[in-house]
Amino acid sequence: MPTKVKKFNDYRQKMNDKILASDNKIIKRIFNLDTNAFKEGHLPVKTKELLGLVASMVLRCDDCVQYHLEASMKNGVTKDEVMETLSIANLIGGTIVIPHLRRAVEYWEALENEN
């Protein structure tokens, strides 16, 4: 049975492939811009992923939260750093973000269990 992480990644890849196959120049440019924005620059990738995590929490995008959690883990972010980042997101986003906090912590635990 596929794990929560595998299901998310498989679905994300399948749909990204379909979307990019449409050969829409605007969509391809947006995807490329997103990819390039999170590359090493004046800010380290780790910092950019944590910024993305805060923005995703405040915007209440669970798919984005999961993506940034996984990218954060791959870039060496610790659980304590994630929790501090999520606390800032909740401060900024308010109590409406709490359900997303629950799902974020659940997904982080799923990532930990995969590694």
N, C-alpha and C positions, 0 to 999 in steps of 0.2 A: 504494500500500500504506500503510495507516494506521501512524502511528508508535506507539511504546510509550506515549507520553503520551496520544495521542488514543484509543488502545484503552482505557486505564485510565479516562479521563474519560467516554468513551461508555458503557462498561459501568457505571460508578458512577452516571451519570445515569439510565440505563435501569432499573437495579435500585431506585434511590431512588424513581423515579416509580412503579414497581410497588408498592413497600412503602408509600408514602404514599397510594396509591390504595385501600389496604385500609381506609382511614378509621378506623384504630385510634387512639384518643385518647392512649393511653400512648406509643405509638411517635411520634406527632406531637409530643408534649410533649418527649420525649427529643431528637428532632431539633432542635426549637426551642431547647431548653436548650443544646445543643452549639453551635448557631449564635450564640446570644447570649453565651455564655461567651467566645468568641474575638473579640468586638467590642472596640473601644477602650474602655478603662476606666482604672483607676488604673495598670495596666500597659499599655504600648503593644502594639498588635497584633503587631508583630515579635517582641517578647519572648514573648507568649503562644504564637505559632506555634513558637518554638524550645523552649518548655516542652512543648508538645504533641509535638514531634519526639522529645524525650528520653523522655517517657512511652511513646510508641508503640514506640520502639526497645526499651526495657526490657520492655515487654509483648509484644514480637516480633510486632507487627501490621504486615505489609508494606503493606497497603492504607492504613493510617493514616499510616505513614511517608511514603508517596508523596504523600498528601494534604497533609501538613504541609510537605514539601519544596516542593511547588508553591506553597502559600500563602506560605511563607517567601520564595521567589523573588519572588513578586508584591509582597511587602512590603519589598523591597530588601535582603534578606539576601545577604551575599557568600559566596563559596565558602569563604573562610577562616573565617567565622562558622559555617557549616554544619559544617565539619570539626572545629572546636573543640567544637561542640555534640554531634556524633557521638562525639567522644572522651570526653566526660563520660558520655554514654549507655553507652558500652562500659565505662567505669570502674564505673558503678553496676550495669550488667546482667551484667558478667562476659564470659568468652570465648564463652558460648553465643550472644551477640549478634553475633559476628563475621560469620556468614552474612548477617545483616540489614544489617550495615555494608556489605558488598559490594554488596548490591542497592540500598541507599540511594545509594551513590556512583555506581553505574550509572544510577540514575534521575535524579540531579542532573545527570549528564552529558547525559542525554537532554533534560532541561529546558533546559540551556545550548544544545544544538543546535537547539532549537525557537525560541530567541530570538535 
